[in-house]
Structures are given as structure tokens and as C-alpha cells.
Amino acid sequence: MKRTVFVLVLAAGLVVGLAPTGVPAAGMPTVGLAISTLNNPFFVDLRDGAQAEGAKLGITLVVLDAQNDPAKQASSVEDLIAKKVGVVIINPTDSDAVVPTVKKLNAAKIPVITVDRAANGGVVAAHIASDNVAGGMMAAEDVAKVLKGKGNVVMLEGIPGSSAARDRGRGFREGLKKFPGIKIVASQTADFDRAKGLSVMENILQAQKKIDAVFAQNDEMALGAVQAIEAAKRQQQMFVVGFDAIPDALKAINAGRMAATIAQQPKVMGELAVRAASTLLKGGTVAKFTPVPLRLVTKSP
């Protein structure tokens, strides 16, 4: 039950190649990594991949955590502009809200790379991510296969305005169009957050007495939904499919608590983003879009 899709991802990281004082090592080029949140294992893996590649290439990587706050992300990138870093890698908290920030970087002639989530404006040198539309369609195909083309489905949506939420949702809805016997009975935002996934799913369970499957646009929300379903003792009535293949989700799948997830490769995304930054620092050119493969992960036989 495996399919291949492409994933585009944004990089994340802490500070690599710093001297003990926290000052960039002498002579090392500096790259900024503005990440949406480090309160999510997926983006921690992105950061780790970026850090590892930065150390390998002799790049000082300054990682900034926006804590899912677009204003905080904008402010932190302005600090990077003031420091005249060589390249900025951005994992946008919001694809629209980040546009003025990208344009400020353009005005400062600092190349921009986006990872995992796209920017809806400004000039971006490279975008590295999964094909989130294809990933959503992959999830829809798996749900439809298990349900044999009939049933009631719930979708938990990510942060409104993020390209990942928009594209995964579009792909899932488009994928289900081939199966008129499957109905989406509820679709609500839970902001890619586990606690919100739990509370939103609790409310949906109260409102919907017949649910056969849940698709959560990331694993954090999926795991929250699993908690709600188990607390309501309805785990025999429905199954949950997530997105990202974070370690907790893989454990839940092997334990039979989750049915499946769409696997991305966040560490590879981080590596590719820093590698692209290194090329730009040397005056080279990079591909406008670099896909990272996706696959469906189910319980091992």
C-alpha cells in the first residue's frame, strides 16, 4: 500500500558553526533560518538536517523560532536583514503574511529560500517542499480504499493561510471526488496543534454520531484526534490518517492506534535548503522548485 509523491519542505535549525561566545566563527558565511515553530517534531527534524548540512559546508546557520506568530517571524527576519546575512531560508507561518518580509529581503538583495510552505508573493530563489496536493490525494486514496468507497469522513485542517494546509486540503477533497459514496461530514481548523486536535475532535465526536475515518493534515492533530476518539471509546468505529510521519505517529501506527500517515523527509528538506543557500552564496544558480519524495506508511506486517 505504498505510493510515491513529491514533497517540498522548508528548513529549520538552531545555530551551527558558532564560536563559544555565540559570535559567528570568523570567515564563515552566515545563513538565517526563520522557522514557523520548534514546538513540533517535524520542524525540529528540519532544523537538525539544516544544522548537519551547515556544519558540513562551513556555514554559520542562525535559527529563529517564530512560535507560529507571523509578527514575530517578520521582526526576526528584519534582524537578519540588519545583520546582512548572506541568504535567508524561511518556513512561513503564513504564506500571505510573509510576503512583505520576502519583499524586504528582495529590497536588501538577500536571496530567499522557502521550505515546506511557500510564500504567496515576492521573489523566491528556491522552494523546497513536498507536493502537498499530491500528499492529500494519497491520503484520500488510502481512506477510500479502506472504506471501500463508502463512509463519513472528518478532516482536521492546519493553520489557515499556510500553503501546506491549503494544498493538503485541496488534494484530499479532489481525491475524494472519485468516490461519491464518501462524504466529508466535518472539516475544522486545529492549527497543526495536538492539543487543539484533541479539543476540536472532542466537539466533532459530540456532533457526529457516524464517523468512519479522520484525515488530519498533520500528525500532531492526528494524535490529538486519537486521544479524543479513545477517550470517547469510539476507536472501533473509525480510523485516523495523518501527515508527516513524526516518531510519535509511527509508534501509534505500529501500536494500531493510527492507521497511516503520509511520510515526508524533513531532515532532507533542511539539508537541501542549506545546500541551495551555499550555492547562492557562491554566486551559483538553483532550481526554482526541489521536490522531496513522499510515501504512505501503514503498520508493518
TAJO-V321330 format. One record per residue. N is the residue number from 1. RES is the residue in one letter. D_LAST is the distance of its C-alpha to the last C-alpha in Angstrom with 1 decimal. Layout:
((N | RES | D_LAST) (N | RES | D_LAST))
This chain:
((1 | M | 11.3) (2 | K | 13.2) (3 | R | 16.9) (4 | T | 19.5) (5 | V | 22.3) (6 | F | 25.0) (7 | V | 25.7) (8 | L | 29.0) (9 | V | 29.5) (10 | L | 32.3) (11 | A | 32.9) (12 | A | 33.5) (13 | G | 35.0) (14 | L | 37.5) (15 | V | 40.4) (16 | V | 39.9) (17 | G | 42.8) (18 | L | 45.2) (19 | A | 47.9) (20 | P | 48.0) (21 | T | 50.4) (22 | G | 47.9) (23 | V | 50.2) (24 | P | 48.6) (25 | A | 49.1) (26 | A | 52.2) (27 | G | 51.8) (28 | M | 48.1) (29 | P | 47.4) (30 | T | 46.0) (31 | V | 43.3) (32 | G | 42.6) (33 | L | 39.2) (34 | A | 39.6) (35 | I | 36.3) (36 | S | 35.8) (37 | T | 34.4) (38 | L | 32.9) (39 | N | 31.8) (40 | N | 28.4) (41 | P | 25.8) (42 | F | 25.3) (43 | F | 29.0) (44 | V | 29.1) (45 | D | 26.6) (46 | L | 29.0) (47 | R | 31.9) (48 | D | 30.3) (49 | G | 29.7) (50 | A | 33.2) (51 | Q | 34.7) (52 | A | 33.2) (53 | E | 34.4) (54 | G | 37.8) (55 | A | 38.3) (56 | K | 37.5) (57 | L | 40.0) (58 | G | 42.7) (59 | I | 42.5) (60 | T | 43.4) (61 | L | 40.9) (62 | V | 42.2) (63 | V | 39.5) (64 | L | 40.7) (65 | D | 38.7) (66 | A | 39.9) (67 | Q | 38.1) (68 | N | 37.5) (69 | D | 41.3) (70 | P | 42.7) (71 | A | 46.2) (72 | K | 45.0) (73 | Q | 43.2) (74 | A | 46.3) (75 | S | 48.5) (76 | S | 46.3) (77 | V | 46.3) (78 | E | 50.1) (79 | D | 50.3) (80 | L | 48.4) (81 | I | 51.0) (82 | A | 53.8) (83 | K | 52.4) (84 | K | 52.3) (85 | V | 48.7) (86 | G | 47.9) (87 | V | 44.9) (88 | V | 43.0) (89 | I | 39.3) (90 | I | 38.7) (91 | N | 35.6) (92 | P | 37.6) (93 | T | 37.4) (94 | D | 38.9) (95 | S | 39.3) (96 | D | 42.7) (97 | A | 44.1) (98 | V | 43.4) (99 | V | 45.6) (100 | P | 48.9) (101 | T | 47.3) (102 | V | 46.2) (103 | K | 49.8) (104 | K | 51.3) (105 | L | 49.3) (106 | N | 50.5) (107 | A | 54.0) (108 | A | 53.7) (109 | K | 52.4) (110 | I | 49.1) (111 | P | 46.2) (112 | V | 43.3) (113 | I | 39.6) (114 | T | 37.2) (115 | V | 33.5) (116 | D | 30.7) (117 | R | 33.4) (118 | A | 36.4) (119 | A | 40.1) (120 | N | 41.9) (121 | G | 45.1) (122 | G | 46.9) (123 | V | 46.3) (124 | V | 43.0) (125 | A | 42.7) (126 | A | 39.0) (127 | H | 36.0) (128 | I | 32.5) (129 | A | 29.7) (130 | S | 26.7) (131 | D | 27.5) (132 | N | 27.1) (133 | V | 28.1) (134 | A | 25.4) (135 | G | 22.8) (136 | G | 24.2) (137 | M | 23.9) (138 | M | 20.3) (139 | A | 19.7) (140 | A | 21.9) (141 | E | 20.1) (142 | D | 16.7) (143 | V | 18.7) (144 | A | 20.6) (145 | K | 17.7) (146 | V | 16.2) (147 | L | 19.8) (148 | K | 20.8) (149 | G | 23.7) (150 | K | 25.4) (151 | G | 25.5) (152 | N | 27.0) (153 | V | 25.6) (154 | V | 26.8) (155 | M | 27.0) (156 | L | 27.8) (157 | E | 29.9) (158 | G | 30.6) (159 | I | 34.1) (160 | P | 36.6) (161 | G | 38.1) (162 | S | 35.3) (163 | S | 34.1) (164 | A | 30.4) (165 | A | 30.9) (166 | R | 33.1) (167 | D | 30.9) (168 | R | 27.5) (169 | G | 29.3) (170 | R | 31.0) (171 | G | 27.9) (172 | F | 26.1) (173 | R | 29.3) (174 | E | 29.8) (175 | G | 26.3) (176 | L | 26.8) (177 | K | 30.2) (178 | K | 28.6) (179 | F | 27.4) (180 | P | 30.7) (181 | G | 29.0) (182 | I | 27.3) (183 | K | 29.7) (184 | I | 29.7) (185 | V | 31.5) (186 | A | 31.8) (187 | S | 31.6) (188 | Q | 32.9) (189 | T | 33.2) (190 | A | 31.7) (191 | D | 32.6) (192 | F | 29.2) (193 | D | 29.8) (194 | R | 27.6) (195 | A | 30.6) (196 | K | 31.8) (197 | G | 28.5) (198 | L | 28.7) (199 | S | 32.3) (200 | V | 32.0) (201 | M | 29.1) (202 | E | 31.1) (203 | N | 33.9) (204 | I | 31.8) (205 | L | 30.4) (206 | Q | 34.0) (207 | A | 35.1) (208 | Q | 32.3) (209 | K | 31.5) (210 | K | 29.0) (211 | I | 26.1) (212 | D | 22.9) (213 | A | 21.3) (214 | V | 22.3) (215 | F | 22.3) (216 | A | 23.6) (217 | Q | 25.0) (218 | N | 23.7) (219 | D | 21.3) (220 | E | 24.3) (221 | M | 25.4) (222 | A | 21.9) (223 | L | 21.7) (224 | G | 25.2) (225 | A | 24.3) (226 | V | 21.5) (227 | Q | 24.2) (228 | A | 26.6) (229 | I | 24.3) (230 | E | 23.4) (231 | A | 27.1) (232 | A | 28.1) (233 | K | 25.6) (234 | R | 24.4) (235 | Q | 20.7) (236 | Q | 20.0) (237 | Q | 22.1) (238 | M | 20.4) (239 | F | 17.6) (240 | V | 18.2) (241 | V | 17.6) (242 | G | 19.2) (243 | F | 20.4) (244 | D | 20.7) (245 | A | 17.4) (246 | I | 19.6) (247 | P | 18.2) (248 | D | 18.8) (249 | A | 16.8) (250 | L | 13.7) (251 | K | 14.2) (252 | A | 14.6) (253 | I | 11.5) (254 | N | 9.4) (255 | A | 11.9) (256 | G | 11.5) (257 | R | 15.0) (258 | M | 14.6) (259 | A | 12.7) (260 | A | 13.1) (261 | T | 15.6) (262 | I | 17.6) (263 | A | 17.6) (264 | Q | 21.0) (265 | Q | 22.4) (266 | P | 25.2) (267 | K | 26.2) (268 | V | 26.7) (269 | M | 28.7) (270 | G | 30.9) (271 | E | 31.4) (272 | L | 32.4) (273 | A | 34.8) (274 | V | 36.6) (275 | R | 36.7) (276 | A | 38.3) (277 | A | 40.7) (278 | S | 41.8) (279 | T | 42.6) (280 | L | 44.7) (281 | L | 46.5) (282 | K | 47.5) (283 | G | 48.8) (284 | G | 46.1) (285 | T | 44.4) (286 | V | 40.8) (287 | A | 38.7) (288 | K | 39.1) (289 | F | 35.4) (290 | T | 32.5) (291 | P | 29.0) (292 | V | 25.9) (293 | P | 22.6) (294 | L | 20.1) (295 | R | 16.5) (296 | L | 14.2) (297 | V | 11.5) (298 | T | 8.9) (299 | K | 6.3) (300 | S | 3.8) (301 | P | 0.0))
